[in-house]
Amino acid sequence: MSKPSKGKKETVATQLSAIKIKINGCWHTFEHERDIKPTMTLSYLLREKLGYTGLKVSCDEGACGACTVIMDGKAILSCMTLAVAANGHEITTIEGLQKDDPVVEAFAEQSEPGYGTALQCGICTPGFVMSTKALLNENPIPTMTEVKEALSGHICRCGCYAGIAQAVTHASEKIAKKGEKS
């Protein structure tokens, strides 16, 4: 196996010296090795270094969905994504959504007989909201099968699944009504 030339090593080091990530609409620049270690997860960077504590880390193994954020329009597990992998990408956390966002409103309002609440202890809620936001950005009128598929990687310890699915439906309706008003 041949070793890379010294020039290639310098190029790689130069490329990684500055890591730029757009988080909730603002660009942040980090110095590789000083601000971000190669093994640092995106969830750690967002929560512990930048204070975006709306993002929850429950299992830290990619099994529960609580740490879901949106990267370039797609829902991702931030505990399974290295911070350096977000270089040049746009990240949205729960803090990046407006209070009047139809998804946020639908989750907050969901509490009806037969479905129950979409909120209880709150550990899973930011992840469900972010996955719902990504789903509805891509597919504004999903079927219940599509909703269940999009949220299948999430665990709600309180068992609020029916209320959560209903909140997604209501968010879809709110988005459709908003579009009609435009």
N, C-alpha and C positions, 0 to 999 in steps of 0.2 A: 504494500500500500504506500503510495507516494504522499509525501507531506505537502501541504499547500505552501505556495511561495510566500515570502515575507510580505509582499505587496498585498496579497489577498487577506492576510491576517489583519493588516492595517485597515483595509477597506471595511471589513466586517466590524472591527472595533469602532471605526469612525461612524458607521451607520447606526450602531447601537449606543453611541455616546449621548445622544439626545432622543428621548422618547416623548412623542407628542400625542396626547389623547384629548379628544373633544368630549367633555363630560357636561351633560345638561346644558349644552349650548356654548360653553366656554372652553377654550383650548388651555390645556395644562402641559407644561414642559417639565420632564423629569430627567435627571442625569442617571444613566445606566450605572449600576453598581453602588452609587451613592444614595439615590432616592428609591430606586427599584432594583432589587436583587433578582437574579435570573429565575429563582424558584418562587418568587412572591406571586400569590394569586391576585386576580383582579378584585375579588371580594375583600381581601386584606387591604389592598391599596385604597379601595373606595371607603370602607368602613373605618379602618384604623388610622390610615394616613390622612385621609381627606374629610372624615367625619360624616359621610353619608350613611347614617345609622338606620335609615328607613329600610335599607337592604338588610335582610336577616340571614344569618348563617346558622342553620339548624344541624344538619348532619355533617357538613364539610366533606361529603363524599359524592355529591352529585345525585343523590337518591331522593331528595325531598322537594326540590324546586323552590325553596324559600329564598334562595340567593339570586333568582332570575332577574336579569337586567336586559335591556335591549341594546344590541350592538348592530349598527347599520341597518336597523329595521327588523332584525331577527332576535327572538328571545334566546338567550344563552344562560348557561349556569356559570355565574362568576366565580364559584369556588373551584370549578374545573378548568378555568381559563387563566393562563399565566398573564400577568399584567403586561409583560413585554409584547404579548401577542395582540394587544389592543393598540399598539403603536400605529398612528395614522387613522384610527377608526373613531366613530362617534358612538358614545355610550350614553344611554338615558337610564337614570335610576328613578325610583318612585318620587324622589324630590324634584325631578325634572318635569313632572306632570303638573298641569294647572289644577287648582282646586275645583274648577268648574269643568274639568275634563269629563266627558260622558261616562267613561269607564269608572273613574273615581266616584262620581255621583251615584252610578248604578250600584256599586258595591256598598256605599254608605247607606243608600235607601233600601236595600234589599232586606225585607222582613215581612213576608206574607204567609198566611196560612197555607199549609201543604208543602211549602218549600223551605220555610225558615229563613234564618239569617245567613248572609254571606260573610259575616264577621263574628268572631267570638274571641279567642285569645289574641289573635292578631299576628302570630308568628308567621303563618303562611300567607297572609293577605297581600303583602307587597309582591311576592312572587306570582301569585294568581293574577293580580292586577296587571303586572308587566306582561305576562304571557297573553292575557286577554287583549291588552293594547296592541301587541304585535300581531295577534290573530286578526283582530278587527281592522287593522291597517291594511292587511293583505287580503282579507275576505270579510267585507262589512256585513254580510248576511249569511253567517255560517249555519249549517244544520246542527242539530244536537249531537249527531255523530261526530262532526268536525270539531265541535266545542270539546267533547269528551276526549277526542284524540289530542287536541292541542294542550289540554290540561292534564293529560294522563301521567306526566312525570312529576306531578305535585302530590304532596301528602298534606292532608288537613287532620291534625290530631284531634280536633273537636268534632269531626264528621259533618261538616257543613256543605258537603258536596252538592246537594240539591239546591240550596240557596245560592251557591257560587255559580252553578250552571244557569240558574234563573237570572242572576245578576248580569251574566254575559249576554243573555237574550235581551234584557232591558237596555244594556249599553248599546247593543246593535240597533235597537229601536230608537234610542236617543240620537245616535249618529245619523240614522236615516231622516229623522225629523229635523235635525239641524241642517242637513243637506237640502231639504225641501224649502227651508226658510231662506237659504242663500240666493 
